[in-house]
């Protein structure tokens, strides 16, 4: 339960005076007899009660500075500033009046573009973009086992690599034209149908350095040549997808000698150890991540009126141009010294060169000489700051991006279109919201103490998608036949698509990739108790074969068999199976009666099911199925349905066989 917030200011002046008057006879041994307001002693007590009431009121008021200081003591973030939205822009740049110019223009990082006619919402490119010439109405072609370009065009999702651990590859052909060398990296947007836990690399919630699920090699080739021969290797690959785990921007640095005639891209791996095949939704060229922010610099010349008015007194501040309500961060240099930002002055010393951001006013605030040094006027002061952020940057996809109107015209005509929605923007966090966040954080699991703690920490590992986890207490990989005190083996089931259980790339028994195992193991290693051993392992699957007896003579045997097979496959699924449809419970035995109910529920009036028999791990050599008793799976095991065989048995009338 949640404890109510204590209220300290619950004693009024009248209550205090009534309590004081009741104690006067006993404390004075009856010598104080006049208790009226005309008595000087009563007047003095009334004054003290009035002062105490004021102190109680002050004590019940929690100032913002105290909230920030308490958050820091708890190891939590202070009120967060506005968060900038992010998107991916496809850049088009051309020399004015020189369509088809042989030079490949490069749009530098920091270029500011806007889709707002008023120029209030501005996004800044995160990286340089070499704008390679593209064919008119050209599209990226994809080849896996066959040409998948039509599926990519319709955004149906193209399964790029298998999930069987075998070598795999996929080929792309980019719509580049001409024979131009590369003045910069080849920038690709790779949008995948990935779980929500694997946030795209350009969004604020993306996890840096998330381990890849498989080792990928990016190569190039020239279409029309023998693609079975040697491929050229890129000098450097900046893979924002983390090995095709999530959507991201991939920057490929071509070697010397590469030209835009080499439009083929080969992505290969010696072992496709994915939990499920990565599904491609979109691939685009000439792109860069962009964020809703602007980088500015203010010099001492720009701020000389404010600096010249400084006195050797506390409370100095500098209001930055166009930063009110939009200030995100700043760096300050005064008298050749770098000043450091701080959440507040609570823990500052008199000599500390620190400052605090007043984001509402858009100002840099300095200390008072006791908590933070008082600055001296410096005509060579330099302040670099960032403005932007907020929910105003969120929005849909448009193609009308141009250079911000308050900037000088660039040497090349630059335009852009965002290929994904602009998301992630948030307004500044208020003190009240920060207090709620701090209260919610008290219930967060940070230590692996109980079995439920291991499950929570495994499932919430940042950057990877873990759907389920099962802690096997006492299970040690080195001692499989014994229970080891202090050992915990956490079996994890990764997230895998379950929208269509009949599609060709469906994975019935998903296994965690090596990167996911490493990420979960690293998190549990930090959270475990000192004397415990924690191991992260894949789930143990038991192959199941079922025999379903249909009573009577169904009108459409093929349809009945299809419906029964689909229902039983979903009922035994490790992610959406079970009665609660959140995955078959770890170690729960298989019961013929439960399987019969699930199949009959799906079949409805199409037919009647007489019995369901179960065979485990390929069934016994004599082909025996268990039709009456439950079949145990073992501790922590999960079923995976391999075959369903249906047969027709004669209908049994009630009372038949009785004499």
C-alpha positions as CSV (number, residue, x, y, z in Angstrom):
1,X,0.0,0.0,0.0
2,X,1.0,3.6,-0.5
3,X,1.7,5.6,2.6
4,X,-0.1,9.0,2.7
5,X,2.1,12.1,2.6
6,X,2.5,13.4,6.2
7,X,1.0,16.8,7.0
8,X,3.1,18.7,9.5
9,X,1.0,21.9,9.6
10,X,-1.9,20.4,11.5
11,X,-1.8,22.5,14.8
12,X,-3.5,25.9,14.9
13,X,-2.8,28.8,17.2
14,X,-6.1,28.3,19.0
15,X,-5.3,24.6,19.7
16,X,-1.9,25.5,21.1
17,X,-3.3,28.2,23.4
18,X,-6.0,25.9,24.7
19,X,-3.4,23.2,25.5
20,X,-1.2,25.8,27.2
21,X,-3.9,27.1,29.4
22,X,-4.8,23.6,30.6
23,X,-1.2,23.1,31.7
24,X,-0.8,26.4,33.5
25,X,-2.4,25.4,36.9
26,X,-0.3,22.2,37.2
27,X,3.0,23.8,36.0
28,X,2.6,26.8,38.4
29,X,1.4,24.8,41.4
30,X,-1.8,26.9,41.4
31,X,0.0,30.2,41.9
32,X,-0.9,31.5,38.4
33,X,-4.5,32.3,38.7
34,X,-5.2,35.1,36.1
35,X,-5.4,33.5,32.6
36,X,-7.1,36.3,30.8
37,X,-5.5,38.1,27.8
38,X,-4.7,41.1,30.0
39,X,-2.1,39.1,31.9
40,X,1.4,39.8,30.5
41,X,2.3,36.1,30.8
42,X,-0.6,35.1,28.6
43,X,0.4,37.8,26.1
44,X,3.9,36.3,26.0
45,X,2.5,32.7,25.5
46,X,0.3,33.9,22.7
47,X,3.3,35.5,21.0
48,X,5.3,32.3,21.3
49,X,2.3,30.2,20.0
50,X,2.1,32.6,17.0
51,X,5.8,32.1,16.2
52,X,5.5,28.3,16.5
53,X,2.5,28.3,14.2
54,X,4.6,30.1,11.6
55,X,7.5,27.6,12.0
56,X,5.1,24.7,11.5
57,X,3.8,26.3,8.3
58,X,7.3,26.8,7.0
59,X,8.2,23.2,7.9
60,X,5.2,21.9,5.9
61,X,6.3,23.8,2.8
62,X,8.9,21.9,0.7
63,X,10.7,24.4,-1.6
64,X,11.8,23.3,-5.1
65,X,15.5,23.5,-4.1
66,X,14.9,21.0,-1.3
67,X,13.1,18.6,-3.7
68,X,16.1,18.7,-6.1
69,X,18.5,18.1,-3.3
70,X,16.5,15.1,-2.0
71,X,16.4,13.7,-5.5
72,X,20.2,14.0,-5.7
73,X,20.6,12.3,-2.3
74,X,18.4,9.4,-3.6
75,X,20.6,9.1,-6.7
76,X,17.8,10.2,-9.0
77,X,17.7,12.7,-11.8
78,X,16.5,16.2,-11.0
79,X,13.6,17.6,-12.9
80,X,14.3,16.7,-16.5
81,X,14.5,19.3,-19.2
82,X,12.5,19.3,-22.4
83,X,13.3,16.3,-24.5
84,X,13.8,16.9,-28.3
85,X,11.9,14.9,-30.8
86,X,13.8,12.9,-33.4
87,X,13.3,11.6,-36.9
88,X,15.2,10.5,-40.0
89,X,15.4,12.9,-43.0
90,X,16.1,11.9,-46.5
91,X,18.2,14.7,-48.0
92,X,18.1,16.1,-51.5
93,X,20.8,18.6,-52.4
94,X,21.5,20.1,-55.8
95,X,23.6,23.0,-57.1
96,X,21.2,25.8,-58.2
97,X,20.6,25.6,-61.9
98,X,23.0,22.6,-62.3
99,X,20.8,19.5,-62.4
100,X,23.0,16.5,-62.9
101,X,26.2,18.2,-61.6
102,X,29.1,15.6,-61.5
103,X,30.1,16.6,-57.9
104,X,28.3,14.8,-55.1
105,X,27.3,17.5,-52.6
106,X,27.8,17.0,-48.9
107,X,25.3,18.5,-46.4
108,X,27.2,19.0,-43.2
109,X,26.1,17.9,-39.7
110,X,24.4,20.8,-37.9
111,X,22.4,21.9,-40.9
112,X,19.1,23.2,-39.6
113,X,15.9,22.3,-41.4
114,X,12.2,23.0,-40.7
115,X,8.8,21.9,-41.9
116,X,7.1,24.8,-40.1
117,X,6.4,27.8,-42.4
118,X,7.1,30.1,-39.5
119,X,10.4,28.5,-38.7
120,X,9.7,28.0,-35.0
121,X,10.2,24.2,-35.0
122,X,13.7,23.5,-36.3
123,X,15.5,20.1,-36.6
124,X,19.3,19.8,-36.8
125,X,21.1,17.0,-38.7
126,X,23.1,14.7,-36.5
127,X,25.7,13.6,-39.2
128,X,27.2,14.7,-42.5
129,X,25.2,13.4,-45.5
130,X,26.8,12.7,-48.9
131,X,23.8,13.1,-51.3
132,X,24.4,10.6,-54.0
133,X,22.4,10.9,-57.2
134,X,19.4,8.6,-57.4
135,X,17.5,7.3,-60.4
136,X,14.1,8.8,-61.1
137,X,11.5,6.8,-59.3
138,X,14.2,4.4,-58.3
139,X,13.6,1.9,-55.6
140,X,15.8,-0.4,-53.5
141,X,15.6,-4.1,-54.6
142,X,15.9,-6.9,-52.1
143,X,16.9,-10.5,-52.8
144,X,16.9,-13.2,-50.2
145,X,15.8,-16.6,-51.5
146,X,14.0,-14.7,-54.3
147,X,13.2,-11.2,-55.3
148,X,11.3,-9.5,-52.4
149,X,11.1,-6.0,-53.8
150,X,7.3,-6.1,-54.2
151,X,6.9,-7.0,-50.5
152,X,9.2,-4.2,-49.5
153,X,7.3,-1.7,-51.7
154,X,4.0,-2.7,-49.9
155,X,5.7,-2.7,-46.4
156,X,4.6,-6.2,-45.8
157,X,7.9,-7.0,-44.0
158,X,10.7,-8.9,-45.6
159,X,12.5,-11.6,-43.5
160,X,16.1,-10.8,-44.2
161,X,18.1,-13.6,-42.4
162,X,17.0,-16.9,-40.9
163,X,17.0,-17.8,-37.2
164,X,18.5,-21.3,-37.4
165,X,22.1,-20.5,-36.7
166,X,23.2,-21.3,-40.2
167,X,25.2,-19.0,-42.6
168,X,22.8,-16.5,-44.3
169,X,23.0,-13.5,-46.5
170,X,20.8,-10.9,-48.2
171,X,21.5,-8.6,-51.1
172,X,20.3,-5.1,-51.8
173,X,20.6,-3.0,-55.0
174,X,20.5,0.7,-54.4
175,X,19.1,3.1,-57.0
176,X,22.3,5.1,-57.5
177,X,23.3,6.5,-60.9
178,X,26.4,7.7,-62.6
179,X,30.0,6.8,-61.7
180,X,30.7,9.3,-58.9
181,X,33.3,8.6,-56.2
182,X,32.2,8.8,-52.6
183,X,33.0,12.1,-50.8
184,X,31.6,10.7,-47.6
185,X,29.8,7.6,-46.2
186,X,26.8,5.9,-47.8
187,X,24.0,6.6,-45.3
188,X,21.1,4.1,-45.2
189,X,17.9,4.0,-43.2
190,X,17.1,0.4,-42.2
191,X,13.6,0.4,-40.6
192,X,12.7,-3.0,-39.1
193,X,9.6,-4.4,-37.6
194,X,11.2,-4.7,-34.2
195,X,9.7,-5.1,-30.6
196,X,9.0,-1.9,-28.7
197,X,11.8,-2.8,-26.2
198,X,14.4,-2.3,-29.0
199,X,13.8,1.4,-29.6
200,X,15.2,2.8,-32.9
201,X,18.7,4.2,-32.7
202,X,17.6,7.8,-33.4
203,X,15.1,8.1,-30.5
204,X,16.0,9.4,-27.0
205,X,15.2,6.0,-25.4
206,X,17.6,4.0,-27.5
207,X,20.2,2.1,-25.6
208,X,23.9,2.7,-26.6
209,X,26.2,-0.3,-27.1
210,X,23.5,-2.9,-27.0
211,X,25.2,-6.2,-28.0
212,X,24.3,-7.5,-31.5
213,X,22.3,-10.7,-32.0
214,X,24.6,-11.9,-34.8
215,X,28.0,-11.0,-36.3
216,X,27.3,-9.1,-39.6
217,X,29.6,-8.3,-42.5
218,X,28.6,-5.4,-44.9
219,X,30.1,-5.7,-48.4
220,X,29.6,-4.1,-51.8
221,X,29.5,-5.5,-55.3
222,X,28.8,-4.3,-58.8
223,X,25.5,-5.7,-60.2
224,X,26.0,-7.8,-63.3
225,X,29.2,-9.3,-62.1
226,X,29.6,-12.7,-60.6
227,X,28.2,-12.2,-57.1
228,X,29.5,-15.5,-56.0
229,X,33.1,-14.2,-56.2
230,X,34.9,-11.7,-54.0
231,X,33.1,-8.8,-52.5
232,X,34.6,-5.4,-51.6
233,X,34.6,-4.6,-47.9
234,X,33.7,-1.2,-46.5
235,X,36.5,0.5,-44.7
236,X,34.2,1.3,-41.7
237,X,30.7,0.5,-40.8
238,X,28.7,2.5,-38.3
239,X,25.8,0.2,-37.6
240,X,22.9,1.9,-35.8
241,X,20.8,-1.2,-36.1
242,X,23.1,-3.1,-33.6
243,X,23.3,-6.1,-36.0
244,X,19.7,-5.7,-37.3
245,X,18.3,-5.8,-33.8
246,X,16.4,-2.5,-34.2
247,X,15.7,0.2,-36.7
248,X,18.6,2.6,-37.2
249,X,20.9,4.5,-39.6
250,X,23.8,2.6,-41.1
251,X,26.8,4.6,-42.3
252,X,29.0,2.7,-44.8
253,X,32.4,4.2,-45.6
254,X,33.4,3.0,-49.1
255,X,37.1,2.4,-49.9
256,X,39.1,4.3,-52.6
257,X,37.9,3.2,-56.0
258,X,34.3,2.7,-55.1
259,X,31.8,4.6,-57.3
260,X,28.1,4.9,-57.6
261,X,28.2,2.1,-60.2
262,X,28.8,-0.3,-57.3
263,X,25.2,-0.3,-56.1
264,X,25.1,-3.8,-54.7
265,X,25.1,-4.3,-50.9
266,X,25.6,-7.7,-49.4
267,X,24.8,-8.4,-45.7
268,X,26.1,-11.7,-44.5
269,X,26.6,-13.6,-41.3
270,X,28.4,-16.9,-40.5
271,X,25.7,-17.8,-38.0
272,X,22.2,-16.3,-38.1
273,X,21.6,-16.6,-34.3
274,X,18.5,-14.4,-34.2
275,X,15.5,-15.1,-32.0
276,X,13.3,-14.4,-35.1
277,X,14.3,-13.3,-38.6
278,X,14.6,-9.5,-38.7
279,X,11.8,-8.1,-40.9
280,X,12.7,-5.1,-43.1
281,X,10.0,-2.5,-43.7
282,X,12.0,0.3,-45.4
283,X,15.4,0.9,-46.8
284,X,16.4,4.4,-48.0
285,X,19.5,6.2,-49.1
286,X,21.0,9.7,-48.3
287,X,19.6,9.9,-44.8
288,X,20.5,11.3,-41.4
289,X,18.9,11.4,-38.0
290,X,17.7,14.8,-37.0
291,X,16.7,16.2,-33.6
292,X,14.4,19.1,-32.6
293,X,17.1,21.4,-31.3
294,X,19.3,24.3,-32.3
295,X,22.9,24.9,-31.3
296,X,23.9,28.5,-30.6
297,X,26.8,30.5,-29.3
298,X,26.8,33.8,-27.4
299,X,30.0,35.7,-27.0
300,X,30.9,38.5,-24.6
301,X,30.2,41.0,-27.3
302,X,26.6,39.7,-27.5
303,X,26.2,39.9,-23.8
304,X,28.3,43.0,-23.0
305,X,25.4,45.0,-21.6
306,X,24.6,42.4,-19.0
307,X,28.3,41.7,-18.2
308,X,29.1,45.4,-17.8
309,X,26.3,45.7,-15.3
310,X,27.7,43.1,-13.0
311,X,28.7,44.1,-9.5
312,X,30.7,42.1,-7.0
313,X,27.5,40.8,-5.5
314,X,25.8,37.4,-5.5
315,X,23.0,36.5,-7.9
316,X,24.7,37.2,-11.2
317,X,23.0,35.7,-14.3
318,X,23.1,36.0,-18.1
319,X,19.9,35.9,-20.2
320,X,20.7,34.1,-23.5
321,X,19.2,35.2,-26.8
322,X,16.1,33.3,-27.9
323,X,16.3,30.8,-25.1
324,X,13.3,31.5,-22.9
325,X,11.3,28.4,-22.2
326,X,13.5,26.4,-24.7
327,X,16.9,26.2,-23.0
328,X,18.2,22.6,-22.9
329,X,21.9,22.7,-22.0
330,X,24.8,25.1,-22.0
331,X,28.6,25.3,-21.5
332,X,30.2,28.5,-20.1
333,X,33.7,29.8,-20.4
334,X,34.8,32.8,-18.4
335,X,38.3,34.2,-18.0
336,X,39.7,31.2,-19.8
337,X,38.1,28.8,-17.3
338,X,35.4,26.3,-18.0
339,X,32.4,26.4,-15.7
340,X,30.4,23.3,-15.0
341,X,26.6,23.0,-15.0
342,X,24.9,21.8,-11.8
343,X,21.3,20.8,-10.9
344,X,21.4,23.3,-8.0
345,X,23.8,25.1,-5.6
346,X,23.0,22.9,-2.6
347,X,26.3,21.0,-2.7
348,X,28.5,23.7,-4.1
349,X,31.6,25.1,-2.4
350,X,32.6,28.8,-2.5
351,X,35.4,28.2,-5.0
352,X,33.4,25.9,-7.3
353,X,32.9,27.2,-10.9
354,X,29.4,26.0,-11.3
355,X,26.2,27.4,-12.7
356,X,22.5,26.5,-12.9
357,X,20.2,26.8,-15.9
358,X,17.0,28.8,-15.5
359,X,15.2,27.2,-18.4
360,X,12.0,29.3,-18.0
361,X,13.9,32.6,-18.3
362,X,16.5,31.1,-20.6
363,X,19.4,32.2,-18.4
364,X,22.6,31.0,-16.8
365,X,22.6,31.7,-13.1
366,X,25.8,31.8,-10.9
367,X,26.4,31.2,-7.3
368,X,26.4,33.5,-4.3
369,X,30.0,33.0,-3.0
370,X,29.0,30.5,-0.4
371,X,27.5,27.8,-2.7
372,X,29.2,28.5,-6.0
373,X,31.8,31.1,-7.1
374,X,30.7,34.6,-8.0
375,X,31.9,35.3,-11.6
376,X,34.0,38.3,-12.6
377,X,33.1,40.4,-15.7
378,X,34.9,39.0,-18.8
379,X,34.5,40.6,-22.3
380,X,35.8,37.4,-23.9
381,X,33.1,35.2,-22.3
382,X,31.7,32.5,-24.5
383,X,28.5,30.5,-23.9
384,X,27.5,27.6,-26.1
385,X,23.9,26.5,-25.6
386,X,21.2,24.3,-27.1
387,X,17.5,25.3,-27.4
388,X,14.5,23.3,-28.5
389,X,12.7,20.2,-27.3
390,X,9.1,19.8,-26.3
391,X,6.0,18.0,-27.7
392,X,5.8,20.6,-30.5
393,X,8.4,18.6,-32.4
394,X,6.4,15.5,-32.7
395,X,4.5,14.9,-35.9
396,X,3.8,12.9,-39.0
397,X,5.7,12.4,-42.2
398,X,5.9,15.3,-44.6
399,X,8.1,16.2,-47.6
400,X,8.3,20.0,-47.3
401,X,11.5,20.3,-45.2
402,X,13.6,23.3,-46.1
403,X,16.5,25.3,-44.6
404,X,15.4,27.4,-41.6
405,X,14.4,30.9,-42.8
406,X,16.6,32.8,-40.4
407,X,19.8,31.3,-41.8
408,X,21.7,32.4,-44.9
409,X,21.0,30.5,-48.1
410,X,23.3,27.5,-48.4
411,X,25.5,27.0,-51.5
412,X,23.4,24.1,-52.5
413,X,19.6,23.8,-52.7
414,X,18.8,21.6,-49.8
415,X,15.4,20.0,-49.2
416,X,14.3,16.9,-47.2
417,X,11.5,14.6,-46.3
418,X,11.2,12.7,-43.1
419,X,10.8,8.9,-43.6
420,X,9.6,8.1,-40.1
421,X,7.4,10.0,-37.6
422,X,9.0,12.6,-35.5
423,X,8.7,11.1,-32.0
424,X,10.1,11.3,-28.5
425,X,9.6,15.0,-27.8
426,X,8.5,15.9,-24.2
427,X,7.9,19.1,-22.3
428,X,10.1,20.0,-19.3
429,X,9.4,18.0,-16.2
430,X,7.8,20.0,-13.3
431,X,8.8,19.6,-9.7
432,X,5.5,17.9,-9.0
433,X,6.2,15.4,-11.8
434,X,9.7,14.8,-10.5
435,X,8.3,14.0,-7.0
436,X,5.9,11.5,-8.5
437,X,8.7,9.9,-10.5
438,X,10.8,9.7,-7.3
439,X,7.9,8.1,-5.5
440,X,7.4,5.6,-8.3
441,X,11.1,4.7,-8.4
442,X,10.9,3.5,-4.8
443,X,9.0,0.5,-6.0
444,X,11.4,-0.3,-8.8
445,X,13.3,-3.6,-8.6
446,X,17.1,-2.9,-8.5
447,X,18.4,-6.0,-6.6
448,X,17.9,-9.7,-7.4
449,X,16.7,-11.0,-4.0
450,X,13.6,-13.0,-4.6
451,X,12.7,-15.2,-7.6
452,X,10.3,-12.5,-8.8
453,X,13.1,-10.0,-8.7
454,X,15.1,-12.1,-11.2
455,X,12.1,-12.3,-13.5
456,X,11.5,-8.5,-13.4
457,X,15.2,-7.6,-14.0
458,X,15.5,-10.1,-16.8
459,X,12.4,-8.9,-18.6
460,X,13.2,-5.2,-18.2
461,X,16.8,-5.4,-19.5
462,X,17.3,-2.2,-21.6
463,X,17.8,-2.6,-25.3
464,X,16.7,-6.2,-25.7
465,X,13.2,-7.8,-25.9
466,X,12.7,-10.5,-23.3
467,X,9.1,-11.8,-23.3
468,X,9.3,-14.3,-20.4
469,X,11.7,-15.5,-17.8
470,X,11.8,-18.4,-15.4
471,X,14.1,-18.6,-12.3
472,X,15.2,-22.2,-11.6
473,X,16.3,-22.0,-7.9
474,X,19.2,-24.3,-7.1
475,X,19.9,-25.1,-10.7
476,X,23.6,-25.0,-11.6
477,X,24.9,-25.8,-15.2
478,X,27.9,-27.5,-13.7
479,X,25.9,-29.8,-11.5
480,X,22.8,-30.9,-13.5
481,X,21.8,-33.6,-11.1
482,X,22.0,-31.7,-7.8
483,X,20.5,-28.7,-6.2
484,X,23.1,-26.1,-5.5
485,X,22.3,-23.6,-2.7
486,X,22.7,-20.0,-3.9
487,X,22.6,-20.9,-7.6
488,X,19.8,-19.5,-9.8
489,X,19.5,-20.3,-13.5
490,X,17.2,-17.8,-15.3
491,X,15.7,-19.2,-18.5
492,X,14.6,-16.5,-20.9
493,X,12.3,-16.6,-23.8
494,X,12.8,-13.7,-26.3
495,X,10.0,-11.8,-28.0
496,X,9.1,-13.1,-31.4
497,X,6.3,-12.2,-33.8
498,X,3.0,-13.9,-33.1
499,X,0.6,-12.1,-35.5
500,X,0.5,-15.0,-37.9
501,X,1.5,-18.5,-36.7
502,X,1.3,-19.8,-40.3
503,X,3.7,-17.5,-42.1
504,X,6.9,-18.8,-43.6
505,X,9.3,-17.2,-41.2
506,X,7.4,-18.2,-38.0
507,X,9.6,-19.5,-35.2
508,X,7.8,-22.0,-33.0
509,X,10.5,-22.3,-30.4
510,X,12.3,-18.9,-30.1
511,X,15.7,-19.0,-28.5
512,X,17.5,-15.9,-27.2
513,X,20.4,-14.7,-29.3
514,X,23.9,-14.4,-27.8
515,X,23.6,-10.6,-27.4
516,X,20.4,-10.9,-25.4
517,X,21.9,-13.5,-23.1
518,X,25.0,-11.3,-22.5
519,X,22.9,-8.3,-21.8
520,X,20.6,-10.1,-19.3
521,X,23.5,-11.8,-17.7
522,X,25.4,-8.5,-17.2
523,X,22.3,-6.9,-15.6
524,X,21.7,-9.8,-13.2
525,X,25.4,-9.9,-12.3
526,X,25.2,-6.3,-11.1
527,X,22.0,-6.9,-9.2
528,X,22.7,-10.3,-7.6
529,X,23.4,-10.9,-4.0
530,X,27.0,-11.3,-3.0
531,X,26.9,-15.0,-2.2
532,X,24.7,-16.1,-5.1
533,X,25.5,-17.4,-8.6
534,X,23.2,-16.4,-11.4
535,X,23.2,-18.0,-14.9
536,X,21.2,-17.0,-17.9
537,X,20.2,-19.9,-20.2
538,X,17.8,-20.5,-23.1
539,X,14.5,-22.4,-22.3
540,X,14.4,-26.2,-22.6
541,X,11.9,-27.2,-25.2
542,X,10.2,-30.6,-25.3
543,X,8.8,-31.8,-28.7
544,X,5.2,-32.7,-28.6
545,X,3.2,-34.9,-31.1
546,X,-0.6,-35.1,-30.7
547,X,-3.2,-37.5,-32.0
548,X,-6.7,-36.1,-32.2
549,X,-9.7,-38.4,-32.5
550,X,-12.7,-36.9,-34.3
551,X,-16.1,-38.5,-33.6
552,X,-18.5,-39.2,-36.4
553,X,-18.0,-38.1,-39.9
554,X,-17.2,-34.3,-40.2
555,X,-18.5,-32.6,-43.4
556,X,-15.1,-31.0,-44.2
557,X,-12.3,-33.0,-42.8
558,X,-9.5,-30.8,-44.2
559,X,-11.0,-27.7,-42.6
560,X,-11.5,-29.5,-39.3
561,X,-7.9,-30.7,-39.3
562,X,-6.6,-27.2,-40.1
563,X,-8.7,-25.6,-37.3
564,X,-7.7,-28.1,-34.7
565,X,-4.0,-27.9,-35.6
566,X,-4.0,-24.1,-35.4
567,X,-5.8,-24.1,-32.1
568,X,-3.5,-26.6,-30.5
569,X,-0.4,-24.9,-31.8
570,X,-1.6,-21.6,-30.3
571,X,-2.6,-23.3,-27.0
572,X,0.9,-24.8,-26.5
573,X,2.8,-21.8,-27.8
574,X,5.5,-20.5,-25.4
575,X,4.5,-16.9,-25.9
576,X,0.7,-16.8,-26.4
577,X,-0.3,-20.2,-25.2
578,X,-2.0,-21.4,-22.0
579,X,-5.4,-20.6,-20.6
580,X,-4.3,-16.9,-19.9
581,X,-2.8,-16.6,-23.4
582,X,0.5,-15.3,-22.0
583,X,2.6,-18.4,-22.7
584,X,2.5,-22.0,-21.6
585,X,3.5,-22.0,-17.9
586,X,7.0,-23.3,-17.4
587,X,7.0,-27.0,-16.4
588,X,3.2,-27.4,-16.4
589,X,2.3,-30.9,-17.5
590,X,0.3,-31.7,-20.6
591,X,-3.2,-32.9,-19.8
592,X,-5.3,-34.6,-22.5
593,X,-8.5,-33.1,-21.1
594,X,-7.2,-29.5,-21.3
595,X,-6.0,-30.0,-24.9
596,X,-9.4,-31.5,-25.8
597,X,-11.2,-28.4,-24.4
598,X,-9.0,-26.0,-26.3
599,X,-9.5,-27.9,-29.6
600,X,-13.2,-28.3,-29.1
601,X,-13.6,-24.6,-28.2
602,X,-11.9,-23.6,-31.5
603,X,-13.8,-26.3,-33.5
604,X,-17.3,-25.3,-32.4
605,X,-20.0,-26.9,-34.4
606,X,-17.7,-28.2,-37.2
607,X,-17.2,-31.5,-35.4
608,X,-16.8,-33.3,-32.1
609,X,-13.5,-34.4,-30.6
610,X,-13.5,-37.7,-28.8
611,X,-10.0,-37.7,-27.4
612,X,-6.5,-36.2,-27.5
613,X,-3.4,-38.4,-27.1
614,X,0.0,-37.0,-26.3
615,X,3.5,-38.2,-27.4
616,X,6.6,-36.5,-26.1
617,X,10.1,-36.2,-27.6
618,X,9.3,-38.1,-30.8
619,X,7.0,-40.6,-29.0
620,X,8.1,-44.0,-27.8
621,X,9.6,-46.5,-30.3
622,X,6.3,-48.5,-30.3
623,X,4.4,-45.4,-31.2
624,X,2.4,-45.2,-28.0
625,X,0.5,-42.1,-27.1
626,X,-0.8,-41.1,-23.7
627,X,-4.5,-40.5,-23.9
628,X,-5.6,-40.6,-20.2
629,X,-3.0,-39.4,-17.8
630,X,-1.1,-36.1,-17.8
631,X,2.4,-36.0,-19.3
632,X,5.0,-34.2,-17.2
633,X,7.4,-31.9,-19.0
634,X,9.9,-31.4,-16.2
635,X,10.9,-28.4,-14.2
636,X,11.2,-25.2,-16.3
637,X,10.5,-27.0,-19.6
638,X,8.2,-25.7,-22.4
639,X,6.3,-27.6,-25.1
640,X,6.8,-27.1,-28.8
641,X,4.2,-28.7,-31.0
642,X,5.7,-30.5,-34.0
643,X,2.9,-32.7,-35.4
644,X,-0.8,-33.1,-35.1
645,X,-2.4,-36.2,-36.6
646,X,-6.2,-36.4,-36.8
647,X,-8.2,-39.6,-37.3
648,X,-11.9,-40.4,-37.5
649,X,-13.4,-42.8,-34.9
650,X,-16.9,-44.1,-34.8
651,X,-19.4,-42.0,-32.8
652,X,-20.3,-43.6,-29.5
653,X,-24.0,-43.2,-28.5
654,X,-24.9,-42.7,-24.9
655,X,-25.5,-46.1,-23.2
656,X,-23.9,-48.1,-26.0
657,X,-22.2,-51.2,-24.8
658,X,-24.3,-51.6,-21.6
659,X,-26.0,-54.8,-20.9
